[in-house]
């Protein structure tokens, strides 16, 4: 080996070590977003005599079939809240604590540039509000989203109280 080739080899090793050290110091390779997350968001109660409460929302990458097609990558929501569950029985408990819910999801896929809004099924006259069926077809990629849980007295649109959670997850093809 000549002196020139030894210097080039040494320079290449030095450069690689400097770049590697810089990557480690800067956090290394870009980290992917998780494929699921759990969020909490607070809500005033639409029933003026009842206390405020907190929703727990689980968002995950999954697949769901649109009405006219095969399974597609989608953002799926589930969860609940801390309100007490009424006792079970043959006859629903009689009272004035009835709720209605609807969920809105505003989303933006960073990879494709697509954005949109999905609206869930609506539930009414529930003694314990829950997250209705919601499917958001975002395509694969990193998705930023905002979940707005609309809770009302009896129906979602009566004295509506909004709880808002935000998150980011990767929607992956399964």
Phi, psi and omega per residue, in radians:
X1 nan 2.475 3.110
X2 -1.550 2.866 3.117
X3 -1.042 -0.645 -3.117
X4 -1.114 -0.771 -3.140
X5 -1.224 -0.575 3.091
X6 -1.164 -0.735 3.107
X7 -1.103 -0.729 3.114
X8 -1.099 -0.762 3.125
X9 -1.107 -0.748 3.125
X10 -1.127 -0.722 3.118
X11 -1.120 -0.694 3.126
X12 -1.135 -0.757 3.116
X13 -1.110 -0.774 3.134
X14 -1.070 -0.806 -3.141
X15 -1.078 -0.765 3.131
X16 -1.090 -0.716 -3.137
X17 -1.202 -0.654 3.099
X18 -1.140 -0.776 3.127
X19 -1.113 -0.762 3.117
X20 -1.083 -0.743 3.110
X21 -1.131 -0.703 3.124
X22 -1.122 -0.682 3.117
X23 -1.143 -0.740 3.125
X24 -1.136 -0.769 -3.134
X25 -1.135 -0.595 -3.115
X26 -1.551 0.078 3.120
X27 1.821 0.037 3.081
X28 1.269 -2.646 -3.131
X29 -1.199 2.553 -3.139
X30 -0.951 2.330 -3.130
X31 -1.474 2.412 3.082
X32 -1.374 2.656 3.063
X33 -1.240 2.720 3.105
X34 -1.204 2.850 3.103
X35 -1.613 0.009 3.022
X36 -2.714 2.750 3.112
X37 -2.698 2.732 3.064
X38 -2.124 2.302 -3.096
X39 -2.238 2.724 3.004
X40 -2.204 2.524 3.086
X41 -2.578 2.484 -3.051
X42 -1.587 2.685 3.134
X43 -2.476 2.447 2.928
X44 -1.239 2.732 -3.135
X45 -1.573 2.316 3.122
X46 -1.216 -0.296 3.067
X47 -1.585 1.968 -2.975
X48 -1.062 -0.370 -3.132
X49 -1.572 -0.129 -3.063
X50 -1.788 2.695 -3.087
X51 -1.328 2.787 3.018
X52 -1.129 2.879 -3.107
X53 -2.596 2.988 -3.106
X54 -2.076 2.331 3.027
X55 -1.578 2.518 2.954
X56 -2.001 2.108 -3.065
X57 -2.031 2.209 3.046
X58 -1.820 2.124 3.093
X59 -2.000 2.350 -3.089
X60 -2.553 2.684 3.009
X61 -1.323 2.375 3.123
X62 -2.803 -2.810 3.085
X63 -2.350 2.545 3.116
X64 -2.608 2.642 -3.120
X65 -1.698 2.149 3.002
X66 -1.163 2.867 -3.076
X67 -0.952 -0.475 -3.039
X68 -2.126 0.524 -3.091
X69 -2.839 -3.060 -3.139
X70 -1.386 3.087 3.120
X71 -1.038 2.412 3.112
X72 -2.319 2.626 3.083
X73 -1.017 2.389 -3.097
X74 -2.675 2.851 3.049
X75 -1.628 2.116 -3.108
X76 -1.978 2.415 -3.133
X77 -2.034 2.564 2.978
X78 -2.643 3.072 3.106
X79 2.494 -2.911 -3.099
X80 -2.889 -2.748 -3.117
X81 -2.553 3.114 -3.044
X82 -1.649 0.093 3.117
X83 -1.145 2.579 -3.138
X84 -1.149 2.483 3.109
X85 -1.523 2.239 3.142
X86 -1.122 2.672 3.139
X87 -1.129 2.591 3.116
X88 -1.343 2.909 3.114
X89 2.897 3.060 3.118
X90 -1.239 -0.614 -3.130
X91 -1.928 2.233 3.105
X92 -1.017 2.527 -3.136
X93 -1.072 2.437 -3.107
X94 -1.546 2.296 -3.133
X95 3.115 -3.008 -3.074
X96 -1.999 0.254 3.137
X97 -1.688 1.407 -3.141
X98 -2.102 2.490 -3.086
X99 -2.272 2.743 2.965
X100 -2.287 2.578 -3.111
X101 -2.402 2.694 3.022
X102 -2.632 2.565 -3.125
X103 -2.148 2.326 3.039
X104 -1.945 2.387 3.069
X105 -2.182 2.015 3.017
X106 -1.744 2.279 -3.020
X107 -2.438 2.753 3.062
X108 -2.482 2.138 3.100
X109 -1.569 1.976 -3.102
X110 -1.116 -0.554 -3.073
X111 -1.328 -0.696 -3.081
X112 -1.738 -0.301 -3.087
X113 1.421 -0.051 -3.140
X114 -1.306 2.597 3.084
X115 -2.405 2.852 3.095
X116 -3.108 -3.059 3.106
X117 -2.422 2.360 3.013
X118 -2.049 2.603 3.130
X119 -2.129 2.284 -3.086
X120 -1.320 3.039 2.887
X121 -1.086 2.824 3.124
X122 -1.923 2.449 3.070
X123 -2.061 2.529 3.137
X124 -2.396 2.737 3.067
X125 0.947 0.809 3.068
X126 -1.760 2.350 3.101
X127 -1.391 -0.275 3.057
X128 -2.376 1.832 -3.069
X129 -1.098 2.568 3.129
X130 -2.501 3.009 3.130
X131 -1.423 2.058 3.124
X132 -1.206 2.944 3.122
X133 -0.989 2.207 -3.124
X134 -2.474 2.212 3.067
X135 -2.260 2.283 3.138
X136 -2.169 1.941 -3.109
X137 -1.516 1.751 -3.047
X138 -1.807 -0.256 -2.967
X139 1.385 2.962 -3.113
X140 -1.361 2.646 3.113
X141 2.348 -3.096 3.108
X142 -1.455 2.160 -3.026
X143 -2.097 2.163 2.975
X144 -1.590 2.375 -3.108
X145 -2.535 2.708 3.052
X146 -2.196 2.177 3.117
X147 -1.809 2.175 3.063
X148 -1.986 1.956 3.116
X149 -1.629 2.023 -3.131
X150 -1.767 2.035 -3.129
X151 -2.054 2.283 -3.140
X152 -2.257 3.022 3.138
X153 -1.486 1.808 -3.125
X154 1.500 -1.003 3.049
X155 -2.134 2.725 -3.075
X156 -1.098 -0.424 -3.046
X157 -1.632 0.067 3.117
X158 -1.751 1.989 -3.099
X159 0.906 0.894 -3.061
X160 -1.041 2.302 3.027
X161 -2.057 2.277 -3.096
X162 -1.804 2.378 2.963
X163 -2.037 2.299 -3.044
X164 -2.138 2.201 3.069
X165 -2.141 2.563 3.068
X166 -2.233 2.664 3.134
X167 -2.867 3.072 3.093
X168 -2.451 2.257 3.047
X169 -2.471 2.851 3.025
X170 -1.632 2.208 3.028
X171 -1.650 2.118 -3.054
X172 -2.046 2.692 3.064
X173 -1.390 2.268 -3.117
X174 -1.647 nan nan
